[in-house]
Amino acid sequence: MSMTRMGPAEFKQAVPRMIPKDLAYQDPDGKIFNARELLTSQGPEVASGLIPVEVYATIIEGSEPARCIRETFPVFKMASETLKVPYGETGTYAPVVAEGAEIPIQDQTYGAITLTAAKYAVRPLITTEMINDSKFDVVARELRKAGLRVENALNRLAIDALTAANATTYETEFSMGTPVPLKKLGSAIAAVQGRGFQPTDIIMVPGLYGDVLGAFTAVFTGMAEGVVRTGSIGTLLGCNVRICGIAATTAANWRYTTNDDIAGFVVDRDAAGALGMREDINIEQYKDPIRDMVGMKVAARFDFESGIAAATQALECVT
């Protein structure tokens, strides 16, 4: 936005400084151009065509720090509002078959996860005065917040669904503020394995992650340097580690504060739940001359439903 208001000399200097090398622009005919090359060759008037591209990139940038559930569970593209995702039995075994004997047909009893997409949307507040006064950093902040809010809604939907499906049936209890979580995480993983599933991911609230991080660096001193430098464990006990910092809801005491709080889940990603995506994060620009506003709506349509409850082990706080 700021580039549309620059003079030729200032614009020429700003292009290599402000435009990433790999930023592309798609024109109305579907042709893709490198943004730097296009701006350099055709001047400031082209910058207005790049605004929707950069707006969308800024919104996605805001959503990325909160990405948890979409990176944990399989994402199913929804061709319509509803989608059924079937799943079979667990813990079944092949029978012994004598040499030359007929191999029996084994049928499974199938269940299904029914996904029904709902719309989640926000409108970042961008006034005409903000644009006229060149408050582009403020505008970018509002756009990033919009992306974050939509992603947080997705995460909260999933945590509520996992909590409701578990309903205190499969839980591993641990005390807060001690190195115990490392041992307890092993117990939770073993519990899921004992029910015939393969744990793939551990989802934690930030407080639990902090204690695990501290215990991890205290116990595994040889590996602590990389963890301290990056602030990321990566994988732990064979599982991907995810952080989900949503606020607690009435459906889930998702926090690390007091007795009975749910501070994490160990899940088998292929059995514990499914994320249905009808429309991923998208934008639609609008003008509101009555309120002297310009902006866009930021929306997405999705659903998350839990699958087999036994494929999830909750991590519950005790005092």
N, C-alpha and C positions, 0 to 999 in steps of 0.2 A: 504493500500500500504506500509506504513512504517513497518508493522509487518513482511512482507516478507523479510526484511533486518536485522531482529534482531537475536541475538544469543539465545540459548535455555533458559538461565537464565533470560535474559531481556524479552524474549517472555512470559515466565511463569508469570512474574509480570505484564506484560502489558494486558493480557487477561481480568482479572476482572476489570481493570481500563478503558479500551478502548472499550470493547464490551458490549452493553446493554444486560440485562438479557433476554429480549424477542426477540432478533434478531434471525431470522431463516434463514436457508440455504436450498435451493432446489437443489438436484443433478440432473444430466441429465435424470435419470430414474423417476423423479417426487417425490422422497422421500424427506420428510422435516425433518431437523435435527436442534436442538438447536445449535447456533453458538458457544457459550462458551464451551459446552460439546465437540463439534467436534474438536475445536482447542486444548483444553486441552488434549484430548485423542490421537490426531493424529499429533500435532505439527505444526511448521511454514509452512510446505509445503501445508497445507490445506488453508492457508490464501489467496492464489492467487485465489482460487475458490470462495471466499467470496467477492472479489473486485466488480463484477457486482452488487451484492446485495447492498453493501454499496454505490456504485456510484448512483444507482437509488434512494436510501433513501435520499442521499444528495441533489439530484435534486428536489425531492418532498419537502424536507425541505425548499428549496429556494422558491418554489411556494406558500407555505402555507400562508405567511403573506399577499399575494396579493389576496387570494381567496375571491371573492365577488360575481360575477355573478353566478358561479356554485353553490353557497350556497343559492342564492336568487331564481333562476328559476328552474323549473323542467328540468331534464336532460333526453333526449330521446336517447336510444342506436340506432345507425344507422346500419342496416345490409348491406347497400350499400351506394353509394355516395349521393343519394338523399332520402328524407323522407318527406311525407306530414302528417302534424298533424292537423286533423280537429277540428273545434270548432263551437258551435251552437250559437243561438241567445241569447241575454240578455234582461232582462226586460219583459219576457213573464209571463202570469198568467193562472192558471187553470180556466175554465168557471164554472158557476153555473149549476148543473145538477139536474133535478127534480127526485124525488124518482121513481124508476122503469124505468126511461128513459134510452135510449142508450147513452153511454158515447162516445162523438165524438173523432175521431182521430185527433191529432194535429201534423202537420209536422213542422219541423224546417227548416230554411234556413241556410245551413252550409257554412262556409268559411274554408279556410285551410292555414296554415303556411307551406311554402315550404322551407325545409332546404337542402342546398347543401354544403357538406363538402369541405373545402379547407385545404391545408397543411400549417402548420406554423412550422418552424424549425430553429435551430441555431446550430453552431458548437463551443463549448467552446475550447479555445486555450490552448492546453496542449503539451508542447514540451518535447522531450526526456531529455533535460537538466534539466527541472523542476523535472522529476522523479529521475534522477541520483543524483541530488543535494538534494533530500528529501524535496522538497518544497510542502509538502502535504497539508498544510494549504492554500497555494495559489491555488492549484488544487481544493480543496474543495470550495473555494470562487468562482472560475470560474464555477463550476458545479451548485452551488446555483443560480448564476446569470442566467444561462441558463434556469433553472426552472422558475425563476421570469419573464424572458422575454416572455416565452410561455404563462404564466398565464396573464400577462399584455396585450398580444395580444388578448386574449379571452375577457378580460374586455373592452378593447377599441372598439372591434367589437360590443359588446352589447350596449355600451353607444352611439355610432354613430347610431345604428339602432333605439334605443329608441328616440333619438333626431330627426331623420328624420321622424319617424312616428308621433311624436307629432306636429312638425312644428308650434310651438307657438299657437296651438289650445287650449290646456288645460294647463294653467299656473297659479301659485300663486306667486305674486311678494312680495318681502320683502327687507328691508334695511339691509345693512351689519353692523356688529360690534355692534349690540344691542341685548337685550333679546327678541326682537320681534320674532325670529325664532320659539320659542315654540308656540306662538299663531298662527303663520302662518302655522306651521306644522299641527296644528289642523284644520285649514281652508282647507289645501290641502287634508287631509284625508277625511274631510266632503264632499269635492267636488267629490272625487272618489266614496264615498258611495252614494251620490246623483244621480250618473249615473247608479246605480244598481250593483256596484262591491264592494268587500270586501278587503280593503287595508291590505296587509300582511307585506310589507317591505318598509323601507325608505333607499334609497341609497344616500350617501352624499360625496362631496369632503371633504378633510381633514379640510379646512378652515371653512366651514360651521359646520362641526362636532365640531370643537373647540369652536365656538360661542354657539352652542347648549349645549355643555358640561358645559360651563361657566354659561349660563342662568339656566341650570338644577340645578347645585349645589348652585346657588344663591337663587333660589326660593324654592327648596325642600331641605331645610337644614337638615331635619331628615334623608334623604336618601343619603346625599352628601358623607358621610364617605366611603361607599362601592364604589361609583363612583370614588372618588379621589384615593382610594387605587388601584383599578383595571384599571382605565382609560377606562372603558367600561360601557356604559349605559345598554346594553343588549336589553331590549325592551322599547319602548317609545310610549305612547298613543296606546298600543295594537299592535304595529308593531315592527318587528325585525329591528335593526339599523345596516346598513352596511357602510363601508368606502371603497371608490374606488379612489385611488390616481393616476390614469393615467394622462398623460399630455394632454392638450387640443389639438384637431385636427381641421382641416379645416371643418370637418363635425359637430363638436360639440365644443362650447366654454365651455368646462367642467372645470370650475375654479371658484374662489371666489375672483374676482379682480375688475371688473368694470361693468358698466351698460350692461344689456342683457346677462350676463354670466349665464349659466345653472349650478347650484351648487348642484342639487339633483333631485331625482324622488321619488314619492310615487307610489307604484305599487301594483296591485293585481297579485300575482305571477302566478296564474293559467290562467290568461287571457292576461297579458301584453306582453308576449313573450315566446320563447322556445329555449332551447339550445340543439343542436343535436351533439352527440359525436360519430364520426366514429372510431377514435382511440384516447385514452387518452394519456397523456405524456408517451413516450417510448424512449428507447435508443438503439442505434446500434453502437457497437464499431468498430473501424477501425485503420489501421496503414498507415502512409504516409512516407515511407523511404526517398523519394526524398526531402521532407521538414523537415525530421527528427522530425516528430510529431507522437504522439499517442493520441487517443481521441475517441470521439463518436459524433454522431449526436443526438440531442435531438429534437424530433418532436411530433406533435399532429395534428389530422385532426378533425375539428369541424366547426360548423356554428351556428350563433345566428340570429334569425329574430324576429322582433316585432310582436305582435298579434293584439289585439283590442286597438286602440289608446286611447279610452275613459277609459281604465283601468289604465292609467298612468297620473299622474299630475306632471308637471315639477315645480321646485323651481327656480325662476328667480330673479337675483339680479337687484336692481334699486338703482340709486344714487340720 
